[in-house]
Amino acid sequence: MPTLSRFIVACILLALAGYAVVFGLANYVEPTKREITIRVPTDKLLQEP
């Protein structure tokens, strides 16, 4: 049983570390804003379903 509890604790610690990384990226990294242009072909717009 001690190996099972060690395994569970290790999994919990890894999950917490992953959560901390995602939290840090979400709160401390500011994305660069830029304008995006996407061209849509007109033949795709004129087709009837």
HELIX and SHEET records of a PDB file:
HELIX    1   1 PRO A    2  TYR A   28  1                                  27    
HELIX    2   2 THR A   42  LEU A   46  1                                   5    
END                                                                             
